Amino acid sequence: MILKALHRVASFGPVYDLIQTVGGIELVYRRFRRALGEHPYHNVLDLGGGTGRIRNLLSSDCNYYCLDNEAPKLLHFRRRNKNALAILGDATATPVADASMDLAICVAVSHHLNDLELQRMVLEITRILRPGGRLLFYDALWKPKWWPGRLLWSLDRGSNPRTKEALLSIIAKHTRILHQEEFRQAHEYLLLIASADEMQPKDLRNGRRAIP
Ligand SMILES: C[S@@+](CC[C@H](N)C(=O)[O-])C[C@H]1O[C@@H](n2cnc3c(N)ncnc32)[C@H](O)[C@@H]1O
């Protein structure tokens, strides 16, 4: 009951943003910038985008669409951004046209989805990305031996923490992983850049690779 009340408070836009700041989100955004490199994009869909905070990381002249299934977060996003493009919807079935996006973002969302929903979201991403488009994926990992992570997961509203292997078994089944990195910052995290272009077997070999 206390946890439920805390989750409700944390879902208010300003509170959510404060938690993110304290958690060191700006350091994580630096990693996103490096991983994206010079990849060009104009239309961007942020699935489970919350308060749309990542908008500040992106070029100011792109079309950024923030999709989330919680209205309070989108309202906060719209209050802060004039001309904000917010979509109240489900990341597993978006109202977005085929091959219309250059970049799909999926940050800290997968642990809110069960395996079937995660698979649907990944397929949805492959549908909406144009050829050459990119997925930026990021989430905390389930590492049973890492106690700070276990503590954080026990407080989290998302109920599907996964190991790196479990995440990759779903994501790499439908996309081509171009870049992969893991790092620790309270939780252990996985950051991926992937493409929905036709998969070539050699690209699914292990290892870290740069965006071509
Ligand atoms: C931990 S928050 C991350 C928000 C944002 N990506 C960020 O990095 O600040 C997870 C978000 O996913 C949203 N979410 C969960 N399931 C969803 C679904 N099926 N469709 C759309 N949004 C969803 C939640 O409402 C929440 O805003």
The ligand as a Tripos MOL2 file, in Angstrom:
@<TRIPOS>MOLECULE
LIG
   27    29     1     0     0
SMALL
NO_CHARGES

@<TRIPOS>ATOM
      1 C1         10.5390    4.1540  -16.1920 C.3       1 LIG1
      2 S1          9.5020    5.0900  -17.1970 S.3       1 LIG1
      3 C2         10.6250    5.6940  -18.4380 C.3       1 LIG1
      4 C3         10.1210    6.9530  -19.0860 C.3       1 LIG1
      5 C4         11.0600    7.5700  -20.1170 C.3       1 LIG1
      6 N1         11.3580    6.6450  -21.1740 N.3       1 LIG1
      7 C5         12.3030    8.0810  -19.4610 C.2       1 LIG1
      8 O1         13.3740    7.5590  -19.7280 O.co2     1 LIG1
      9 O2         12.2160    9.0240  -18.6530 O.co2     1 LIG1
     10 C6          8.5760    3.9090  -18.0930 C.3       1 LIG1
     11 C7          7.4770    4.5450  -18.9170 C.3       1 LIG1
     12 O3          6.8790    3.5630  -19.7380 O.3       1 LIG1
     13 C8          5.4920    3.8420  -19.7980 C.3       1 LIG1
     14 N2          4.8210    2.6170  -20.2370 N.ar      1 LIG1
     15 C9          4.7700    1.4190  -19.6180 C.ar      1 LIG1
     16 N3          4.0870    0.5290  -20.3640 N.ar      1 LIG1
     17 C10         3.7080    1.1840  -21.5030 C.ar      1 LIG1
     18 C11         2.9860    0.8180  -22.6500 C.ar      1 LIG1
     19 N4          2.4890   -0.4350  -22.8240 N.pl3     1 LIG1
     20 N5          2.7570    1.7350  -23.6000 N.ar      1 LIG1
     21 C12         3.2360    2.9990  -23.4740 C.ar      1 LIG1
     22 N6          3.9360    3.4060  -22.3920 N.ar      1 LIG1
     23 C13         4.1730    2.5150  -21.4240 C.ar      1 LIG1
     24 C14         5.1520    4.2990  -18.3910 C.3       1 LIG1
     25 O4          3.9630    5.0280  -18.3490 O.3       1 LIG1
     26 C15         6.3750    5.1510  -18.0680 C.3       1 LIG1
     27 O5          6.1960    6.4880  -18.4330 O.3       1 LIG1
@<TRIPOS>BOND
     1     1     2 1
     2     2     3 1
     3     2    10 1
     4     3     4 1
     5     4     5 1
     6     5     6 1
     7     5     7 1
     8     7     8 2
     9     7     9 1
    10    10    11 1
    11    11    12 1
    12    11    26 1
    13    12    13 1
    14    13    14 1
    15    13    24 1
    16    14    15 ar
    17    14    23 ar
    18    15    16 ar
    19    16    17 ar
    20    17    18 ar
    21    17    23 ar
    22    18    19 1
    23    18    20 ar
    24    20    21 ar
    25    21    22 ar
    26    22    23 ar
    27    24    25 1
    28    24    26 1
    29    26    27 1
@<TRIPOS>SUBSTRUCTURE
     1 LIG1         1 GROUP 0 **** ****
